[in-house]
Amino acid sequence: MATSIALPPPMPTTASGENSRAGATASRTRSTSGFASGGGGTQGGDGSSGSGGSGGAAKPPATDPDPAPDVRVPQHFVGTWSLASQYVVLQPHTVVIRRVSPGQSAVTLIADVQGSGHCEYTAKLSSVADGGNRINVGTAVVDKARSGAMCRDTDASFFTVAGSGILHDVGPAHGSGYRYNRA
C-alpha cells in the first residue's frame, strides 16, 4: 500500500477523542458570547480546546451604543454650597450634596437659626429631572443627634442649576427659591 507524504499520519481514535472533537466542533459552531472562533483548533487531552487559524485574536463586543442613563446626582451639583444672601434667616446656610442614587441620602442642610439653635437635615434623592439640571429630594428629616429640640422636618423640595450656582425651591410660598454658591 502506498503512503502519501502530503498527508499526516492517521491519528488513533478513541471514544473520548471522538467525543472531544465533536464537542470542539459544536463549540465552534454555536457561539453565544459573540466571539468568533478561529478555525483549525486542536483538541487537548483535558477537554479544553486551543484556537488557531488565521482569524487573529477575538475582539471584545462593542460597548452598548445606548447605555442606561445615569440616575445619580449629576456631578455639577456635588459639593458644598453656601446661601448667597446673608439676610435670609430661616433657610439653611450650608448645603452639602453627594453623588448618590435615588433612595440614598443625597443632601445635608445645615442651619443656625436664632431661637432654634443649630439644625441639620438629611434628604434622600427622589429623582433627577430636566436632563440633569434638576434634582428632586424627599422630606428633609432632622438629624436629632446634631440638632436642637426646636428643629422640625421640612417638605420635599428640589434643586436646579442657576448659572454658576444652584437654586433650592422649597415651595411656592418662597418665591423662586434660595440661591446657593459654591463654598
C-alpha positions in Angstrom: 0.0 0.0 0.0 1.4 3.4 -1.0 1.9 6.1 1.6 1.3 9.8 0.8 3.9 12.2 2.1 1.4 15.1 1.8 -1.0 13.8 4.4 -0.2 13.5 8.1 -0.2 10.0 9.6 -3.5 8.8 10.8 -4.3 9.5 14.4 -5.7 6.8 16.6 -9.2 7.4 17.6 -10.8 6.6 21.0 -14.3 7.2 22.2 -13.2 10.1 24.4 -11.2 11.6 21.4 -14.2 11.4 19.1 -16.5 13.0 21.8 -13.9 15.7 22.4 -13.6 16.5 18.8 -17.3 16.6 18.3 -17.6 18.9 21.3 -14.9 21.2 19.9 -16.7 21.3 16.5 -20.0 22.1 18.3 -18.5 24.8 20.4 -17.0 26.4 17.3 -20.4 26.5 15.5 -22.6 27.7 18.4 -21.1 30.8 19.9 -23.3 32.6 22.5 -20.8 35.2 23.5 -20.5 37.0 20.2 -16.8 35.9 19.7 -15.9 34.0 16.6 -13.6 31.0 16.9 -10.6 30.8 14.7 -10.8 27.7 12.5 -8.4 24.7 12.8 -8.4 24.4 16.6 -6.8 21.5 18.2 -8.2 19.4 21.0 -6.2 18.8 24.1 -6.4 15.7 26.2 -8.0 17.6 29.1 -11.1 18.7 27.2 -10.0 22.3 26.5 -9.7 23.4 23.0 -7.0 25.6 21.6 -7.6 28.2 19.0 -5.8 28.5 15.8 -6.4 29.6 12.2 -5.8 32.9 10.6 -8.7 34.8 12.4 -6.4 36.5 14.8 -7.3 37.5 18.3 -11.0 37.7 19.1 -12.3 41.2 19.6 -14.4 42.1 22.6 -18.0 43.0 21.8 -18.7 46.7 21.1 -19.9 48.8 24.0 -23.7 49.3 24.2 -24.5 52.2 22.0 -27.4 53.2 24.2 -26.3 52.7 27.8 -28.8 53.2 30.6 -29.0 56.8 31.8 -27.1 57.7 35.0 -29.8 58.3 37.6 -27.4 59.5 40.2 -27.0 63.1 41.3 -25.1 64.9 38.4 -21.6 65.9 39.2 -22.2 69.6 38.8 -24.5 69.5 41.9 -21.9 67.7 44.0 -20.1 69.7 46.7 -20.7 72.2 49.4 -22.8 75.3 48.8 -23.4 78.5 50.8 -26.5 80.6 50.9 -25.9 83.7 48.7 -27.9 86.1 50.8 -26.9 86.9 54.4 -30.4 88.3 55.1 -32.3 85.1 54.9 -32.5 83.9 58.4 -34.8 80.8 58.3 -33.1 79.0 55.4 -30.1 76.6 55.8 -26.9 78.5 55.3 -25.0 75.4 54.0 -26.0 72.6 51.7 -23.8 69.6 51.0 -24.8 67.4 48.0 -23.4 64.0 47.4 -23.4 61.9 44.2 -25.8 59.0 45.1 -28.6 57.0 43.5 -32.3 57.5 44.2 -33.3 56.4 47.7 -30.0 57.3 49.2 -29.1 60.4 51.4 -28.1 63.0 48.9 -28.4 66.3 50.7 -27.4 67.6 54.1 -28.8 71.1 55.0 -27.3 73.0 57.9 -29.0 76.0 59.6 -28.1 78.1 62.6 -31.3 79.9 63.5 -31.7 82.3 66.3 -34.2 80.9 68.8 -34.0 77.3 67.3 -30.3 76.8 67.5 -28.4 74.5 65.3 -30.4 72.3 62.9 -29.1 69.6 60.5 -31.4 67.8 58.0 -30.9 65.0 55.6 -32.9 64.4 52.4 -32.9 61.4 50.1 -32.7 61.7 46.3 -36.1 61.1 44.7 -35.1 61.6 41.1 -33.0 63.5 38.6 -35.0 65.5 36.0 -34.8 68.1 33.3 -31.8 66.5 31.6 -29.7 66.5 34.8 -30.4 70.2 35.6 -32.8 69.4 38.5 -32.6 67.0 41.4 -35.8 66.2 43.4 -35.3 65.3 47.1 -37.8 64.0 49.6 -38.6 65.3 53.1 -35.6 66.8 54.8 -35.5 64.9 58.1 -33.9 66.4 61.2 -30.8 64.7 62.4 -31.8 64.7 66.1 -28.3 63.8 67.3 -26.9 67.0 65.7 -29.8 69.4 66.1 -31.7 71.4 68.8 -35.1 70.4 70.0 -36.9 73.2 68.1 -35.9 71.8 64.6 -38.7 70.3 62.5 -38.7 68.2 59.3 -39.3 70.1 56.1 -41.3 69.4 53.0 -39.9 67.7 49.8 -38.1 70.2 47.6 -35.8 70.4 44.6 -32.5 72.0 43.4 -31.9 73.4 39.9 -28.9 74.7 38.1 -28.7 78.5 38.1 -25.7 79.8 36.2 -22.7 79.0 38.4 -24.9 78.3 41.4 -27.9 76.4 42.4 -31.5 77.3 43.5 -33.3 75.5 46.3 -37.0 75.6 45.7 -38.9 74.8 48.9 -42.4 75.6 47.6 -44.5 78.4 46.1 -44.6 80.4 49.3 -40.8 81.1 49.0 -40.8 82.7 45.5 -38.3 81.4 43.1 -36.2 79.7 45.7 -32.9 80.4 47.5 -29.7 80.8 45.7 -26.5 79.0 46.8 -23.0 79.5 45.5 -20.0 77.1 45.8 -18.5 77.4 49.2 
